[in-house]
Amino acid sequence: METYDCIVAGVGGAGSAALYHLAGRGERVLGLDRFAPGHDRGSSHGDTRIIRMAYFEHPDYVPLLKRAHSLWDELEEARGERLRFETGLLQVGPEGGYIVEGVLRSAREHDLVVDKLSAAAAAERFDGFRLEDSMAGVYEKEAGYLLVESCVRAHAEEAVSLGARLKTGVSILQWRKHGDGVTVETDQGTFSAASLIITAGAWAPEFLEKLGVPLEVRRKHLYWFRCPGERYRDSSGFPAFVFETGAGFFYGFPSIDAESIKVARHSGGERVEDPLDSSRDPDEEDLAAVRDFLVRHLPGVEADLTRHETCFYTCTPDEHFILGRHPDCERVVFAAGLSGHGFKFTSVLGEMLACMATGEDHGLPIDFLAAGREGIRPR
């Protein structure tokens, strides 16, 4: 039986980063995944993910984001490849609503620079948007997007170059405590290690069932629409965006191919039991909602759908992550339930998981992400 210092179960966003940080520490580490890094079967794909600092979900995320930004920059330097793009981010919602007030709260608590804009000022500053009079905007200049598949591949390939072993095409059957360590049984043999990191994404519910946290997997849809001309390009000053509307939360990006713009609905989603058997077809109701959003708020974007992909959110009841040690085995650490807003954190989640697996102190506040926190366990 092959033996390692640590095994990483799931080499997607957070798992590839954990593999990289462990290899960089000189650990003998094995990464296991059913698919190759950068695949389209989970949640870390679809070209782009927003990265921002003034976090409306909770101000306690901001210290993690500051470290995440530094780590993305370090990975870019090590890789010699641009992964993060500062296009700016316009976040829009009702005056006093969840998004606008949340952004302003994080900015106040962490002394972050953002610009609050009226509906008219936002539409005038950023040609291409239409805002209702009751809306307000908050602009964060240093926000933007990450190239998601490139980030995952960068972490995984740099990890291998540092000595990590990566096995793909492997299905993990179960893990169990064994002596002072753990064993991981797969369809290609059993492996042992002193510690185990579980970053299984949409497959986390089956591996973390004993936590007692109900993790719900939701199928989400990503759409690309035709947008001719310069209006919606980064080079024209068009930012990434997030909108809170009566029909849900919508988000999108400046065009990166000079032909289409990516827009999706963050809220909602269809619950699925098995991501492998889930349909990859568009959902007509969801698509109609996104098209209606375009008509109302991005009237220059055409309704022609040029591309569609599906991904999977793994959500906790309060849509905040869970991160910690497994109650049945202190040698097992995990990150799960990233709830559709976690990719930007994966650089720092990987570092924290590597520290936890090797007994180091990562020095970042994570109590608010504990699996035993109030309100997320079934009563």
Stockholm file with secondary structure:
# STOCKHOLM 1.0

chainA/1-379         METYDCIVAGVGGAGSAALYHLAGRGERVLGLDRFAPGHDRGSSHGDTRIIRMAYFEHPDYVPLLKRAHSLWDELEEARGERLRFETGLLQVGPEGGYIVEGVLRSAREHDLVVDKLSAAAAAERFDGFRLEDSMAGVYEKEAGYLLVESCVRAHAEEAVSLGARLKTGVSILQWRKHGDGVTVETDQGTFSAASLIITAGAWAPEFLEKLGVPLEVRRKHLYWFRCPGERYRDSSGFPAFVFETGAGFFYGFPSIDAESIKVARHSGGERVEDPLDSSRDPDEEDLAAVRDFLVRHLPGVEADLTRHETCFYTCTPDEHFILGRHPDCERVVFAAGLSGHGFKFTSVLGEMLACMATGEDHGLPIDFLAAGREGIRPR
#=GR chainA/1-379 SS CEEEEEEEECCSHHHHHHHHHHHHTTCCEEEEESSCTTCSSSSSCSSEEEECSSCSSCGGGHHHHHHHHHHHHHHHHHHTSCCEECCCEEEEEETTSHHHHHHHHHHHHHTCCCEEEEHHHHHHHSTTCCCCTTEEEEEETTCEEEEHHHHHHHHHHHHHHTTCEEEESCCEEEEEEETTEEEEEETTEEEEEEEEEECCGGGHHHHSGGGCCCCEEEEEEEEEEECCSSTTBGGGTCCEEEEEETTEEEEECCBSSSSEEEEEECSCCEECSCGGGSCCSCCHHHHHHHHHHHHHHCTTSCSCEEEEEEEEEEECTTSCCEEEEETTEEEEEEEECCTTSCGGGHHHHHHHHHHHHHTCCCCCCCGGGCTTCTTSSCC
#=GC SS_cons         CEEEEEEEECCSHHHHHHHHHHHHTTCCEEEEESSCTTCSSSSSCSSEEEECSSCSSCGGGHHHHHHHHHHHHHHHHHHTSCCEECCCEEEEEETTSHHHHHHHHHHHHHTCCCEEEEHHHHHHHSTTCCCCTTEEEEEETTCEEEEHHHHHHHHHHHHHHTTCEEEESCCEEEEEEETTEEEEEETTEEEEEEEEEECCGGGHHHHSGGGCCCCEEEEEEEEEEECCSSTTBGGGTCCEEEEEETTEEEEECCBSSSSEEEEEECSCCEECSCGGGSCCSCCHHHHHHHHHHHHHHCTTSCSCEEEEEEEEEEECTTSCCEEEEETTEEEEEEEECCTTSCGGGHHHHHHHHHHHHHTCCCCCCCGGGCTTCTTSSCC
//
